[in-house]
């Protein structure tokens, strides 16, 4: 009996051993077999299934465009890093407006304001110890006087700064070119002339006020716009100053301005001259509006009288 059972058991053992080896070999094949092109394409859509008429080369080109700039190809110069906790910065809208100068001495400014401006590269005054004046003009629109102002500046050999908006650039391209060619600074006065604290609620909208103006300037001149910014209407907040600084700009306020922007209510020329002379002071950043007929007619005399008093006109690039 035992002689019959043993051969049967051996046959069963050999049968199961063979099946196990076959399953193991198949598993090895799955794990080690190179993936064929057919396998790779199993989950890929064909162009017709993707409703796309793009060629393979076009798809490659699109992919290259999408991946350019990632990882090691990032240009860090184009990445703006906001590294402060902006939630801790006040966005309360403040109005800049220094009191009138007396006895040719620069006005008192609260210590808190001075420290805030210093922290965020904002200026309203240059060196108090030097008889220097920084002449600046605001240009929201053209009223027919800028060409004459440029004539006077050229004749007197004075370099000024013109703070311009995007619409002004687009509507007065030849004047912008002339400003640049004659050595003046053409600086940023925003795209739409808004309250910058109101724009600071959304950083992307805030940044666009700068970038749209920069783009218009470059289209006209082929040059990058100098990094000086004058906040429209003198409205600012700590947050708007911080964002302006992060965009690489110095904020330029003023230590002298007068009521010259009402084109239908212009002061007499002699009044304008007297105001400017009486309120002159060392380190002065002078703000004049180029829409003013009175300013334009008074400008030659203003320049001559200030020079007689020992003042020098300096460009904003020398402001410290």
C-alpha positions as CSV (number, residue, x, y, z in Angstrom):
1,X,0.0,0.0,0.0
2,X,2.8,2.4,1.0
3,X,4.6,1.8,-2.3
4,X,1.6,3.1,-4.2
5,X,1.1,6.2,-2.0
6,X,4.7,7.5,-2.1
7,X,4.8,8.0,-5.9
8,X,1.4,9.8,-5.8
9,X,2.7,12.2,-3.1
10,X,5.9,13.0,-5.0
11,X,3.8,13.8,-8.1
12,X,1.7,16.2,-6.1
13,X,4.8,18.0,-4.6
14,X,6.4,18.4,-8.0
15,X,3.2,19.8,-9.4
16,X,2.8,22.6,-6.8
17,X,6.6,23.4,-6.9
18,X,6.3,24.0,-10.7
19,X,3.2,26.3,-10.3
20,X,4.9,28.3,-7.6
21,X,8.0,28.9,-9.7
22,X,5.9,30.0,-12.6
23,X,4.1,32.6,-10.5
24,X,7.4,33.9,-9.1
25,X,8.9,34.2,-12.5
26,X,5.9,36.1,-13.7
27,X,6.2,38.5,-10.8
28,X,9.9,39.1,-11.6
29,X,8.9,39.9,-15.2
30,X,6.4,42.5,-14.0
31,X,9.0,44.2,-11.8
32,X,12.0,44.2,-14.1
33,X,10.7,44.2,-17.6
34,X,11.5,47.5,-19.4
35,X,8.4,49.7,-20.1
36,X,7.7,49.7,-23.8
37,X,6.5,52.7,-25.8
38,X,3.1,51.0,-26.0
39,X,2.9,50.9,-22.2
40,X,4.0,54.6,-21.8
41,X,1.3,55.8,-24.1
42,X,-1.5,53.8,-22.5
43,X,-2.8,56.8,-20.4
44,X,-1.9,59.6,-22.8
45,X,-4.6,61.3,-24.9
46,X,-4.2,61.5,-28.6
47,X,-4.5,65.0,-30.2
48,X,-8.0,64.1,-31.5
49,X,-9.2,63.0,-28.1
50,X,-7.8,66.2,-26.6
51,X,-9.7,68.3,-29.2
52,X,-6.3,69.9,-30.0
53,X,-4.8,70.5,-33.4
54,X,-1.3,71.3,-31.9
55,X,1.6,69.4,-33.3
56,X,4.1,67.6,-31.1
57,X,6.6,70.4,-31.6
58,X,4.0,73.0,-30.6
59,X,3.3,71.1,-27.4
60,X,7.0,70.9,-26.6
61,X,7.3,74.6,-27.2
62,X,4.4,75.4,-24.9
63,X,5.8,73.1,-22.2
64,X,9.2,74.8,-22.4
65,X,7.5,78.2,-22.0
66,X,5.6,77.0,-19.0
67,X,8.6,75.5,-17.3
68,X,11.1,78.3,-18.2
69,X,11.9,80.3,-15.1
70,X,11.2,77.5,-12.6
71,X,13.8,76.0,-10.2
72,X,17.3,76.9,-11.3
73,X,16.1,79.2,-14.1
74,X,14.4,81.7,-11.8
75,X,15.6,85.3,-12.2
76,X,15.5,86.6,-8.7
77,X,15.7,90.2,-9.8
78,X,12.1,89.8,-11.1
79,X,10.8,88.4,-7.8
80,X,9.5,90.9,-5.3
81,X,9.8,89.5,-1.8
82,X,7.6,91.1,0.8
83,X,9.4,90.2,3.9
84,X,7.6,92.2,6.5
85,X,4.5,91.2,8.4
86,X,2.3,93.7,6.6
87,X,-0.6,93.1,9.0
88,X,1.5,95.1,11.5
89,X,1.8,98.1,9.3
90,X,-0.8,100.9,9.5
91,X,-2.7,101.7,6.4
92,X,-4.3,104.8,7.9
93,X,-4.4,107.5,5.2
94,X,-2.3,110.5,6.0
95,X,-2.1,113.9,4.2
96,X,1.4,115.4,3.8
97,X,1.5,119.1,4.1
98,X,4.3,120.9,5.8
99,X,3.6,124.3,7.4
100,X,4.9,127.4,5.6
101,X,8.5,128.3,6.0
102,X,9.4,131.4,8.0
103,X,12.7,133.4,8.0
104,X,14.1,131.1,5.3
105,X,14.4,128.2,7.8
106,X,13.1,124.7,7.1
107,X,9.9,123.9,8.9
108,X,9.6,121.7,12.0
109,X,8.4,118.1,11.3
110,X,7.3,115.8,14.1
111,X,9.9,113.3,15.2
112,X,7.6,110.4,14.5
113,X,7.2,111.5,10.9
114,X,10.9,112.1,10.4
115,X,11.7,108.6,11.7
116,X,9.0,107.0,9.5
117,X,10.3,108.7,6.4
118,X,13.9,107.7,7.2
119,X,12.8,104.1,7.6
120,X,11.1,103.9,4.2
121,X,13.4,106.1,2.0
122,X,10.9,109.0,2.0
123,X,12.1,112.6,1.7
124,X,10.6,116.0,2.1
125,X,13.9,117.9,2.6
126,X,17.5,117.6,1.7
127,X,20.6,118.6,3.7
128,X,19.6,121.5,6.0
129,X,23.1,122.7,6.2
130,X,23.5,123.3,2.4
131,X,22.0,126.0,0.3
132,X,20.7,123.6,-2.3
133,X,17.3,123.4,-3.9
134,X,15.7,120.4,-5.7
135,X,13.3,121.8,-8.3
136,X,10.4,119.5,-9.1
137,X,7.2,119.8,-11.2
138,X,4.1,117.7,-11.1
139,X,2.5,116.8,-14.4
140,X,-1.0,115.3,-14.3
141,X,-2.1,116.8,-17.6
142,X,-0.7,119.3,-20.1
143,X,-1.9,122.9,-20.0
144,X,0.4,124.3,-22.7
145,X,3.3,125.5,-20.5
146,X,5.7,122.7,-20.2
147,X,7.6,123.5,-23.4
148,X,8.2,127.1,-22.1
149,X,9.3,125.7,-18.8
150,X,11.8,123.5,-20.6
151,X,13.0,126.5,-22.6
152,X,13.7,128.4,-19.3
153,X,15.5,125.5,-17.7
154,X,17.7,125.0,-20.7
155,X,18.5,128.7,-20.9
156,X,19.4,128.8,-17.1
157,X,21.1,125.5,-17.1
158,X,18.9,124.0,-14.4
159,X,18.0,120.3,-14.2
160,X,14.7,119.5,-12.7
161,X,12.5,116.5,-12.0
162,X,9.1,116.0,-13.7
163,X,6.7,113.7,-11.9
164,X,4.3,112.3,-14.6
165,X,1.3,110.0,-14.8
166,X,0.8,107.4,-17.4
167,X,-1.8,109.4,-19.4
168,X,0.5,112.3,-19.5
169,X,3.3,110.2,-21.0
170,X,1.0,108.7,-23.6
171,X,-0.5,112.1,-24.6
172,X,2.8,114.1,-24.6
173,X,5.4,111.8,-26.0
174,X,7.5,114.5,-27.6
175,X,7.7,116.5,-24.3
176,X,8.8,113.4,-22.5
177,X,11.5,112.7,-25.0
178,X,12.7,116.3,-24.7
179,X,12.8,116.1,-20.9
180,X,15.0,113.1,-21.1
181,X,17.2,114.4,-23.9
182,X,17.8,117.6,-22.0
183,X,19.0,115.8,-18.9
184,X,15.9,116.1,-16.6
185,X,14.6,113.3,-14.4
186,X,11.2,112.0,-15.5
187,X,9.8,110.3,-12.4
188,X,6.7,108.3,-11.5
189,X,3.5,110.0,-10.3
190,X,1.3,106.8,-10.7
191,X,-0.8,105.6,-13.5
192,X,-4.3,106.8,-12.4
193,X,-3.4,109.4,-9.7
194,X,-5.2,107.6,-6.8
195,X,-4.8,107.7,-3.1
196,X,-2.0,105.2,-2.6
197,X,-3.2,103.9,0.8
198,X,-6.5,103.0,-0.9
199,X,-4.5,101.0,-3.5
200,X,-2.3,99.4,-0.8
201,X,-5.3,97.3,0.3
202,X,-4.4,95.1,-2.7
203,X,-0.7,94.9,-3.4
204,X,-1.1,93.8,-7.0
205,X,-3.2,96.9,-7.8
206,X,-0.8,99.0,-5.9
207,X,2.1,97.7,-7.9
208,X,0.3,98.2,-11.2
209,X,0.2,101.9,-10.5
210,X,4.0,101.9,-10.8
211,X,4.4,99.3,-13.5
212,X,1.9,100.7,-16.0
213,X,3.6,104.1,-15.8
214,X,7.1,102.5,-16.1
215,X,5.9,100.6,-19.2
216,X,4.5,103.7,-20.9
217,X,7.8,105.6,-20.2
218,X,9.9,102.8,-21.7
219,X,7.7,102.6,-24.8
220,X,8.4,106.2,-25.4
221,X,12.0,106.5,-24.4
222,X,13.5,103.0,-24.5
223,X,14.8,103.6,-21.0
224,X,13.9,102.4,-17.6
225,X,12.1,105.0,-15.4
226,X,14.1,106.5,-12.6
227,X,13.0,105.2,-9.2
228,X,11.5,108.3,-7.7
229,X,7.9,108.4,-6.7
230,X,5.6,111.3,-5.7
231,X,2.4,110.1,-4.0
232,X,-0.7,111.8,-5.7
233,X,-2.2,114.5,-3.5
234,X,0.5,113.8,-0.9
235,X,-1.6,110.9,0.6
236,X,0.4,108.1,2.2
237,X,0.4,105.5,4.9
238,X,3.1,103.4,6.6
239,X,2.0,100.5,4.4
240,X,2.1,102.5,1.2
241,X,5.6,103.8,2.0
242,X,6.7,100.3,2.7
243,X,5.4,98.9,-0.6
244,X,6.9,101.8,-2.5
245,X,10.3,101.1,-0.9
246,X,9.9,97.4,-1.8
247,X,9.4,98.3,-5.4
248,X,12.8,100.0,-5.3
249,X,11.6,103.6,-5.2
250,X,12.4,106.6,-3.0
251,X,9.3,108.6,-2.1
252,X,9.6,112.3,-2.7
253,X,7.4,114.8,-0.9
254,X,8.3,118.5,-0.7
255,X,9.2,121.3,1.7
256,X,7.7,124.1,-0.4
257,X,4.5,124.2,-2.4
258,X,1.9,126.9,-2.9
259,X,-1.6,127.2,-4.3
260,X,-0.7,127.2,-8.0
261,X,-2.8,124.4,-9.5
262,X,-6.1,126.2,-10.0
263,X,-5.7,127.3,-13.6
264,X,-8.7,129.7,-13.4
265,X,-7.5,131.3,-10.2
266,X,-3.8,132.0,-10.7
267,X,-1.9,134.3,-8.4
268,X,-0.2,137.3,-9.9
269,X,3.3,136.7,-11.1
270,X,4.9,139.0,-8.5
271,X,3.0,137.2,-5.8
272,X,4.4,133.9,-7.0
273,X,7.9,135.2,-7.1
274,X,7.6,136.7,-3.6
275,X,6.2,133.5,-2.1
276,X,9.0,131.4,-3.5
277,X,11.8,133.8,-2.4
278,X,10.3,134.4,1.1
279,X,10.0,130.7,1.8
280,X,13.3,129.5,0.3
281,X,15.5,127.4,2.6
282,X,18.5,125.0,2.6
283,X,17.8,121.5,1.3
284,X,14.5,122.6,-0.2
285,X,12.5,120.3,-2.3
286,X,10.4,122.7,-4.3
287,X,7.1,121.6,-5.8
288,X,5.6,123.6,-8.7
289,X,2.7,122.5,-10.9
290,X,3.5,122.8,-14.6
291,X,-0.1,123.7,-15.4
292,X,0.4,127.1,-13.8
293,X,0.7,130.2,-16.0
294,X,2.0,132.2,-13.1
295,X,4.8,129.7,-12.3
296,X,5.9,129.6,-15.9
297,X,6.2,133.4,-16.2
298,X,7.8,133.7,-12.8
299,X,10.4,130.9,-13.3
300,X,13.2,132.9,-14.9
301,X,13.2,135.5,-12.2
302,X,12.8,132.9,-9.4
303,X,16.0,131.1,-10.7
304,X,18.0,134.3,-10.9
305,X,17.0,135.6,-7.5
306,X,17.6,132.3,-5.7
307,X,21.1,132.1,-7.3
308,X,21.8,135.6,-6.2
309,X,20.9,134.4,-2.6
310,X,23.6,131.7,-2.9
311,X,21.4,128.7,-3.7
312,X,22.4,125.9,-6.1
313,X,20.0,123.8,-8.0
314,X,20.6,120.1,-7.6
315,X,19.1,116.9,-9.2
316,X,17.3,114.4,-7.1
317,X,20.0,111.9,-7.8
318,X,22.1,113.9,-5.3
319,X,19.5,113.9,-2.6
320,X,20.7,112.2,0.6
